[in-house]
Amino acid sequence: MSFLARLISLAGSANTLRSGLDKARMIAARVTTTVETFETASFQESLEKAERGDATAQFEIGEEYYFGRGVAQDYGEAAKWFGRAAEQGHVRAQANLGMMCALGRGVERDSIEGLKWLSLAACHANQSAVRTRVTLLKRTTPEEQAEAQLRVTDFLAKRPLRR
């Protein structure tokens, strides 16, 4: 094959490749738009349930804000929704809120409140809470640990553990 023939062949291949890439970009844009539309509808549905007091929906909204899925990432909003679910006994929300309190992510750093929520979640054998709680116990004083335990006792007196 002559040099000119190879050059023409490569040019044709490049045009075919560009055309294929353009088609792939158009498909990706459509898929992205469809997913965003679905996420928005799903978020709105979950938000309505959360506002009516559904603990699972509150947890889901907290996760959306924490990870920035379908909404702008906002740790403060995440903590608010995790808090609402945690107050109702949602174990994963308790674990997440405890971690956020311990780190000061979205809320003011508060090791005692962090220990409270992590301890409550650990009662349900939430392994993430168990591990984080052990780490936090090493970084807190006996007085802080005692205060956290008082808060756990107070919480449980108002809302017994669910099994």
C-alpha positions in Angstrom: 0.0 0.0 0.0 1.4 3.4 -1.0 2.0 6.1 1.6 -0.8 8.2 0.1 -3.3 5.2 0.3 -2.3 4.5 3.9 -2.8 8.2 4.8 -6.3 8.2 3.2 -7.2 5.0 5.0 -6.0 6.4 8.3 -8.0 9.7 7.7 -11.1 7.6 7.0 -10.5 5.6 10.2 -10.1 8.8 12.2 -13.4 10.2 10.9 -15.1 6.9 11.7 -13.6 7.0 15.2 -14.7 10.7 15.7 -18.2 9.8 14.6 -18.3 6.9 17.0 -17.1 9.1 19.8 -19.7 11.8 19.0 -22.4 9.1 19.1 -21.1 7.8 22.5 -21.0 11.3 23.9 -24.7 11.9 22.8 -25.7 8.6 24.4 -23.8 9.4 27.6 -25.5 12.8 27.8 -28.9 11.2 27.4 -28.2 8.6 30.1 -26.9 11.3 32.4 -30.0 13.4 31.9 -32.2 10.4 32.5 -30.4 9.4 35.7 -30.5 13.0 37.0 -34.2 13.1 36.4 -34.7 9.8 38.2 -32.5 10.9 41.1 -34.4 14.2 41.4 -37.7 12.4 41.5 -36.4 9.8 43.9 -34.9 12.5 46.1 -38.2 14.5 46.2 -40.2 11.4 47.1 -37.7 10.5 49.9 -37.8 14.1 51.1 -41.6 14.1 51.4 -41.5 10.9 53.4 -38.6 12.2 55.5 -40.6 15.4 56.3 -43.5 13.2 57.4 -41.2 11.4 59.9 -40.1 8.3 58.1 -36.8 7.3 59.7 -35.6 5.3 56.7 -36.3 8.2 54.3 -34.6 10.6 56.8 -31.5 8.4 56.7 -31.5 8.2 52.9 -31.8 12.0 52.7 -28.9 12.3 55.1 -26.8 10.0 52.8 -27.8 12.1 49.7 -26.5 15.2 51.4 -23.4 13.5 52.9 -22.2 12.1 49.6 -23.7 14.9 47.4 -25.8 12.5 45.3 -28.5 14.5 43.5 -27.9 17.5 45.7 -25.0 19.7 46.6 -22.9 18.0 49.3 -23.8 19.5 52.7 -22.6 17.9 55.9 -24.7 20.1 58.0 -27.9 19.0 56.2 -26.7 15.4 56.4 -26.2 15.7 60.2 -29.7 17.2 60.5 -31.4 14.3 58.7 -29.2 11.6 60.3 -30.1 13.2 63.7 -33.8 13.0 63.0 -33.5 9.3 62.0 -31.1 8.6 64.9 -33.6 10.0 67.4 -36.1 7.4 66.2 -33.7 4.6 66.7 -32.3 4.2 63.1 -29.1 2.3 63.8 -27.1 3.3 60.7 -28.1 7.0 61.2 -26.9 6.7 64.8 -23.5 5.3 63.6 -23.2 8.0 61.0 -24.2 10.8 63.4 -21.8 9.5 66.0 -18.9 9.6 63.5 -19.8 13.1 62.4 -20.0 14.4 66.0 -16.6 12.8 66.7 -15.0 14.3 63.7 -16.8 17.6 63.8 -18.2 17.1 60.3 -21.3 19.1 59.7 -21.7 19.7 63.4 -19.5 21.1 66.1 -17.0 18.5 67.3 -18.4 16.8 70.4 -16.7 13.5 71.5 -19.3 12.9 74.2 -22.2 13.2 71.8 -20.2 11.1 69.3 -19.8 8.4 71.9 -23.4 8.5 72.8 -24.6 7.8 69.2 -21.8 5.3 68.5 -22.7 3.4 71.7 -26.3 3.2 70.8 -25.5 1.9 67.3 -22.9 -0.5 68.8 -25.7 -2.0 71.0 -27.2 -3.3 67.7 -23.8 -4.8 66.7 -23.2 -2.2 64.0 -19.6 -3.1 63.2 -18.6 0.3 61.9 -19.9 1.9 65.1 -18.2 -0.7 67.3 -14.8 0.1 65.6 -15.2 3.8 65.6 -16.4 3.8 69.3 -13.3 1.8 70.3 -11.1 4.4 68.6 -13.0 7.3 70.3 -12.8 5.6 73.7 -9.0 5.8 73.5 -9.2 9.5 72.8 -11.6 10.5 75.6 -11.3 10.9 79.3 -13.1 8.7 81.8 -15.2 11.7 82.7 -16.3 12.2 79.1 -17.0 8.5 78.8 -19.2 8.6 81.9 -21.1 11.6 80.5 -21.7 9.8 77.3 -23.0 6.8 79.2 -25.4 9.1 81.1 -26.7 10.4 77.8 -27.1 6.8 76.5 -29.0 5.9 79.6 -31.2 9.0 79.3 -31.9 8.3 75.6 -32.8 4.6 76.4 -35.1 5.7 79.2 -37.1 7.7 76.7 -36.9 5.2 73.8 -36.2 1.6 74.6 -33.8 -0.3 72.3 -35.6 -2.0 69.4 -34.5 -5.5 68.4 
